Amino acid sequence: MVDHSFTDLSLAALYDSLNPWGPGDDFYLGLVREARSVLDIGCGTGRLLRQARTEGHRGRLMGLDPAAAMLVQARRARSDVEWVLGDTHVRSWDGEFDLAVMTGHAFQELVTDEEIRGCLRAVRAALAVGGRFVFESRNPAARAWERWTPDRVYEITDAEGRPVRVWHEVLGPPREGLVRFTETYAGEPWPSPKVCRSTLRFLGRESLEGFLAEAGLTVVEQYGDWDRTPLTPDSPEIITVARRA
């Protein structure tokens, strides 16, 4: 669900099973196919860029992630993609990419205004003239966190076929758009459950557009779901396509 939990190699190996390929991946893959050069910020196990390369993408593909354990999974799968450890604070670019993406709700892991501003400044610098930045954030009006309860248990298996149970629990009501929660893993691989703590920030449409405009990025399209339906107050997602202004 979020990459903060995946600094542990044993948990990183479970990421793709816990988050199977879905409509969101298809949406982003279509964009990557059309771009000559792509920067995937918070790439995780690199699944998106790996698939693009497998399909024959010949351009430059770079995956950036702060979790070394996630990049271990990416490098094991493909060595013909640039896998870079770190975040937008430790790398700088100069108009090198036609497309930058943040998938898997990675944008919501930017929890302070300065983190958001720093990331968006780096994105603008990375984009060529006319380049696009595409990302999604859960629509706060849909209140997705209310469904992150311990009774909703996900059951998956690790590489050795051992069952693993995963569940979430929100730690109190949201405060200033921040939702704090735990993600718990239990099963044979570990003598006791592993509990990871995370925080996500939920921003509304106007706030997102304000941060983008401040960074010199212009919103050109927004959708409420992966089928490109219009954004409405009840939409589950805020999927934003912005262009370097």
VOPAGU-2260 file (C-alpha; in pm, 1 decimal, decimal comma):
REM VOPAGU-2260
SITE   aa  ch    i         X         Y         Z
SITE  MET   A    0       0,0       0,0       0,0
SITE  VAL   A    1     282,8     238,7      85,4
SITE  ASP   A    2     655,0     204,3      33,7
SITE  HIS   A    3     756,2     301,1     388,4
SITE  SER   A    4     676,5     -56,8     491,3
SITE  PHE   A    5     912,8    -201,6     236,4
SITE  THR   A    6    1257,5    -118,4     372,3
SITE  ASP   A    7    1259,9    -483,0     484,6
SITE  LEU   A    8    1362,8    -730,5     211,7
SITE  SER   A    9    1107,3    -987,8     323,4
SITE  LEU   A   10     825,3    -733,3     293,8
SITE  ALA   A   11     950,9    -584,8     -32,6
SITE  ALA   A   12     933,0    -931,7    -185,9
SITE  LEU   A   13     559,7    -935,9    -108,5
SITE  TYR   A   14     476,3    -599,5    -263,5
SITE  ASP   A   15     365,6    -717,6    -606,8
SITE  SER   A   16     151,2    -995,0    -458,4
SITE  LEU   A   17     -17,5    -751,7    -221,4
SITE  ASN   A   18     -67,1    -499,4    -502,4
SITE  PRO   A   19    -150,2    -700,8    -817,0
SITE  TRP   A   20    -147,3    -537,0   -1158,7
SITE  GLY   A   21    -469,9    -345,1   -1214,5
SITE  PRO   A   22    -642,6     -70,6   -1415,3
SITE  GLY   A   23    -412,2     195,8   -1275,4
SITE  ASP   A   24    -108,2      11,6   -1406,5
SITE  ASP   A   25    -271,5     -17,7   -1749,4
SITE  PHE   A   26    -340,3     357,0   -1744,4
SITE  TYR   A   27      22,2     447,4   -1671,8
SITE  LEU   A   28     164,6     186,0   -1907,5
SITE  GLY   A   29     -25,9     345,1   -2194,1
SITE  LEU   A   30     140,5     679,0   -2114,4
SITE  VAL   A   31     485,8     524,0   -2087,0
SITE  ARG   A   32     449,2     355,2   -2425,0
SITE  GLU   A   33     398,7     696,3   -2587,7
SITE  ALA   A   34     696,5     867,9   -2418,6
SITE  ARG   A   35    1057,0     859,4   -2534,3
SITE  SER   A   36    1199,0     910,3   -2184,2
SITE  VAL   A   37    1029,4     839,0   -1851,5
SITE  LEU   A   38    1105,9     915,3   -1486,5
SITE  ASP   A   39     913,1     702,3   -1235,1
SITE  ILE   A   40     934,3     869,4    -893,3
SITE  GLY   A   41     873,5     624,8    -608,0
SITE  CYS   A   42     897,0     334,1    -851,2
SITE  GLY   A   43     887,2      60,2    -585,5
SITE  THR   A   44     973,2    -274,7    -740,5
SITE  GLY   A   45     983,3    -106,7   -1081,1
SITE  ARG   A   46     693,7    -307,5   -1215,6
SITE  LEU   A   47     573,4     -36,4   -1453,2
SITE  LEU   A   48     909,2      27,5   -1618,9
SITE  ARG   A   49     994,0    -342,5   -1625,2
SITE  GLN   A   50     677,3    -413,3   -1819,2
SITE  ALA   A   51     745,2    -128,1   -2060,7
SITE  ARG   A   52    1093,5    -260,6   -2131,6
SITE  THR   A   53     962,7    -614,7   -2168,9
SITE  GLU   A   54     721,9    -486,8   -2433,1
SITE  GLY   A   55    1011,9    -334,4   -2623,6
SITE  HIS   A   56    1032,2      28,2   -2507,2
SITE  ARG   A   57    1362,3     156,2   -2649,3
SITE  GLY   A   58    1385,2     492,9   -2475,8
SITE  ARG   A   59    1533,0     603,1   -2147,2
SITE  LEU   A   60    1361,9     462,6   -1839,5
SITE  MET   A   61    1463,1     570,2   -1489,1
SITE  GLY   A   62    1310,1     445,2   -1164,6
SITE  LEU   A   63    1376,4     640,6    -844,5
SITE  ASP   A   64    1295,1     506,6    -498,3
SITE  PRO   A   65    1422,7     573,8    -143,3
SITE  ALA   A   66    1381,3     210,5     -31,6
SITE  ALA   A   67    1683,7      -2,7    -116,3
SITE  ALA   A   68    1488,3    -324,1     -56,4
SITE  MET   A   69    1238,2    -228,7    -326,4
SITE  LEU   A   70    1514,1    -164,1    -578,3
SITE  VAL   A   71    1665,0    -503,1    -500,8
SITE  GLN   A   72    1346,2    -652,9    -645,0
SITE  ALA   A   73    1361,5    -419,8    -945,8
SITE  ARG   A   74    1725,7    -498,0   -1027,2
SITE  ARG   A   75    1670,4    -870,4    -996,2
SITE  ALA   A   76    1403,1    -852,8   -1263,2
SITE  ARG   A   77    1574,2    -622,5   -1516,3
SITE  SER   A   78    1914,5    -459,6   -1543,8
SITE  ASP   A   79    1835,8    -253,7   -1857,2
SITE  VAL   A   80    1650,4      18,9   -1665,0
SITE  GLU   A   81    1821,0     294,2   -1462,3
SITE  TRP   A   82    1737,6     210,8   -1100,9
SITE  VAL   A   83    1837,0     496,5    -870,2
SITE  LEU   A   84    1830,2     491,9    -490,4
SITE  GLY   A   85    1704,6     816,5    -340,5
SITE  ASP   A   86    1439,6    1082,1    -385,5
SITE  THR   A   87    1396,8    1412,8    -563,7
SITE  HIS   A   88    1607,2    1590,1    -300,3
SITE  VAL   A   89    1923,1    1399,2    -389,6
SITE  ARG   A   90    1895,5    1409,5    -768,0
SITE  SER   A   91    1871,2    1695,4   -1014,4
SITE  TRP   A   92    1781,0    1694,7   -1382,5
SITE  ASP   A   93    1768,0    1943,6   -1665,2
SITE  GLY   A   94    1477,1    1886,3   -1903,2
SITE  GLU   A   95    1565,8    1520,8   -1959,7
SITE  PHE   A   96    1225,6    1349,7   -1957,2
SITE  ASP   A   97     910,6    1362,9   -2168,0
SITE  LEU   A   98     708,4    1204,4   -1888,7
SITE  ALA   A   99     733,4    1186,6   -1510,6
SITE  VAL   A  100     494,8     971,7   -1307,4
SITE  MET   A  101     418,8     895,1    -945,5
SITE  THR   A  102     208,1     580,4    -919,4
SITE  GLY   A  103      64,6     375,4    -634,3
SITE  HIS   A  104     -47,9     690,2    -448,2
SITE  ALA   A  105     317,6     770,8    -383,1
SITE  PHE   A  106     235,3    1141,7    -400,3
SITE  GLN   A  107      41,0    1107,7     -75,1
SITE  GLU   A  108     360,2    1016,0     107,6
SITE  LEU   A  109     465,3    1379,8      75,3
SITE  VAL   A  110     313,6    1494,6     402,4
SITE  THR   A  111     444,2    1850,5     443,2
SITE  ASP   A  112     404,2    2154,5     221,5
SITE  GLU   A  113     780,5    2177,8     175,7
SITE  GLU   A  114     807,1    1813,1      73,2
SITE  ILE   A  115     542,3    1870,4    -190,7
SITE  ARG   A  116     702,7    2192,4    -314,5
SITE  GLY   A  117    1047,4    2033,6    -330,1
SITE  CYS   A  118     921,2    1735,3    -524,9
SITE  LEU   A  119     727,1    1945,5    -773,8
SITE  ARG   A  120    1021,9    2179,4    -830,9
SITE  ALA   A  121    1234,5    1876,7    -912,7
SITE  VAL   A  122     966,0    1737,0   -1143,2
SITE  ARG   A  123     945,4    2060,7   -1339,0
SITE  ALA   A  124    1323,8    2068,6   -1373,8
SITE  ALA   A  125    1322,8    1708,5   -1496,1
SITE  LEU   A  126    1063,7    1768,0   -1768,6
SITE  ALA   A  127    1144,6    1879,1   -2119,8
SITE  VAL   A  128     940,7    2166,1   -2263,6
SITE  GLY   A  129     587,6    2032,6   -2304,2
SITE  GLY   A  130     665,1    1732,4   -2083,2
SITE  ARG   A  131     390,5    1585,9   -1867,6
SITE  PHE   A  132     369,3    1492,7   -1500,7
SITE  VAL   A  133      99,7    1237,1   -1417,1
SITE  PHE   A  134       6,5    1116,7   -1069,4
SITE  GLU   A  135    -291,9    1017,0    -860,9
SITE  SER   A  136    -409,7    1095,4    -510,6
SITE  ARG   A  137    -709,0     950,6    -331,6
SITE  ASN   A  138   -1001,6    1190,8    -325,8
SITE  PRO   A  139   -1043,8    1293,6      40,9
SITE  ALA   A  140   -1421,3    1322,1      -9,8
SITE  ALA   A  141   -1434,6     944,3     -67,6
SITE  ARG   A  142   -1285,2     882,1     281,1
SITE  ALA   A  143   -1097,6     567,1     179,1
SITE  TRP   A  144    -932,8     540,9     521,6
SITE  GLU   A  145   -1263,7     440,3     676,7
SITE  ARG   A  146   -1223,5     103,5     501,7
SITE  TRP   A  147    -873,9      42,6     641,0
SITE  THR   A  148    -989,0    -170,8     931,9
SITE  PRO   A  149    -837,3    -481,9    1096,7
SITE  ASP   A  150   -1132,8    -698,2     991,1
SITE  ARG   A  151   -1035,7    -653,3     623,5
SITE  VAL   A  152    -754,5    -909,0     605,7
SITE  TYR   A  153    -562,4    -970,2     282,7
SITE  GLU   A  154    -422,5   -1319,6     240,1
SITE  ILE   A  155    -125,7   -1374,3       8,9
SITE  THR   A  156     164,0   -1620,4     -16,1
SITE  ASP   A  157     537,5   -1555,2     -16,6
SITE  ALA   A  158     787,2   -1696,1    -268,4
SITE  GLU   A  159     802,0   -2024,6     -76,2
SITE  GLY   A  160     426,1   -2068,1     -74,4
SITE  ARG   A  161     377,6   -1976,1     290,5
SITE  PRO   A  162      57,6   -1787,2     377,2
SITE  VAL   A  163      83,9   -1427,9     494,0
SITE  ARG   A  164    -199,3   -1216,7     637,1
SITE  VAL   A  165    -196,9    -838,3     604,2
SITE  TRP   A  166    -430,1    -580,0     758,1
SITE  HIS   A  167    -447,6    -206,7     831,7
SITE  GLU   A  168    -566,3       2,0    1121,6
SITE  VAL   A  169    -612,7     379,0    1126,8
SITE  LEU   A  170    -469,6     554,3    1433,3
SITE  GLY   A  171    -730,4     812,4    1522,3
SITE  PRO   A  172    -925,2    1058,6    1307,9
SITE  PRO   A  173    -755,0    1251,9    1025,0
SITE  ARG   A  174    -587,8    1574,9    1130,7
SITE  GLU   A  175    -521,8    1850,8     878,0
SITE  GLY   A  176    -549,5    1601,2     596,5
SITE  LEU   A  177    -305,9    1351,8     751,7
SITE  VAL   A  178    -409,7     991,4     808,7
SITE  ARG   A  179    -186,0     777,9    1029,2
SITE  PHE   A  180    -219,2     401,9    1023,0
SITE  THR   A  181     -42,7      73,0    1077,7
SITE  GLU   A  182      11,6    -209,6     832,1
SITE  THR   A  183      59,2    -550,1     998,3
SITE  TYR   A  184     210,7    -864,9     845,4
SITE  ALA   A  185     165,4   -1200,4    1014,5
SITE  GLY   A  186     255,4   -1552,2     907,8
SITE  GLU   A  187     515,3   -1828,4     908,1
SITE  PRO   A  188     801,5   -1615,1     770,0
SITE  TRP   A  189     830,5   -1425,6    1100,8
SITE  PRO   A  190     821,7   -1533,5    1468,3
SITE  SER   A  191     589,1   -1242,8    1548,3
SITE  PRO   A  192     384,6    -997,5    1341,0
SITE  LYS   A  193     565,7    -708,3    1175,0
SITE  VAL   A  194     395,7    -373,7    1229,0
SITE  CYS   A  195     478,1     -77,1    1004,1
SITE  ARG   A  196     358,9     278,1    1073,3
SITE  SER   A  197     277,1     516,5     789,3
SITE  THR   A  198     123,5     857,2     726,0
SITE  LEU   A  199     -53,3     973,2     410,5
SITE  ARG   A  200    -173,8    1320,8     318,8
SITE  PHE   A  201    -509,9    1371,7     151,0
SITE  LEU   A  202    -533,8    1688,6     -58,5
SITE  GLY   A  203    -838,6    1815,2    -243,4
SITE  ARG   A  204    -846,1    1927,6    -605,3
SITE  GLU   A  205    -793,1    2296,7    -540,8
SITE  SER   A  206    -497,6    2238,7    -309,3
SITE  LEU   A  207    -330,6    2007,8    -561,4
SITE  GLU   A  208    -378,3    2260,8    -840,5
SITE  GLY   A  209    -236,1    2536,9    -619,7
SITE  PHE   A  210      85,1    2347,2    -547,9
SITE  LEU   A  211     124,5    2256,1    -916,2
SITE  ALA   A  212      73,9    2614,2   -1034,4
SITE  GLU   A  213     326,6    2741,7    -781,2
SITE  ALA   A  214     582,9    2497,7    -925,0
SITE  GLY   A  215     517,3    2602,7   -1283,6
SITE  LEU   A  216     304,0    2304,0   -1379,9
SITE  THR   A  217     -32,0    2351,8   -1549,2
SITE  VAL   A  218    -315,9    2101,7   -1505,4
SITE  VAL   A  219    -441,1    1994,1   -1847,8
SITE  GLU   A  220    -659,7    1695,9   -1751,5
SITE  GLN   A  221    -807,6    1541,4   -1437,6
SITE  TYR   A  222   -1001,3    1217,3   -1399,9
SITE  GLY   A  223   -1196,9    1057,7   -1120,1
SITE  ASP   A  224   -1104,5     698,0   -1202,5
SITE  TRP   A  225    -883,6     488,5   -1427,6
SITE  ASP   A  226   -1141,8     471,5   -1706,4
SITE  ARG   A  227   -1090,1     849,0   -1752,7
SITE  THR   A  228   -1433,0     940,7   -1622,5
SITE  PRO   A  229   -1465,0    1306,1   -1517,1
SITE  LEU   A  230   -1365,6    1404,3   -1165,3
SITE  THR   A  231   -1669,6    1447,5    -942,1
SITE  PRO   A  232   -1709,4    1502,0    -565,5
SITE  ASP   A  233   -1771,6    1128,1    -523,2
SITE  SER   A  234   -1481,6    1003,4    -737,7
SITE  PRO   A  235   -1240,2     764,5    -564,4
SITE  GLU   A  236    -930,9     919,8    -724,6
SITE  ILE   A  237    -792,5    1253,3    -836,3
SITE  ILE   A  238    -581,0    1156,4   -1137,5
SITE  THR   A  239    -392,3    1458,5   -1261,5
SITE  VAL   A  240    -212,4    1524,5   -1587,3
SITE  ALA   A  241      -0,4    1840,9   -1567,8
SITE  ARG   A  242     229,4    1997,2   -1823,8
SITE  ARG   A  243     542,8    2203,7   -1776,7
SITE  ALA   A  244     428,4    2563,2   -1812,7
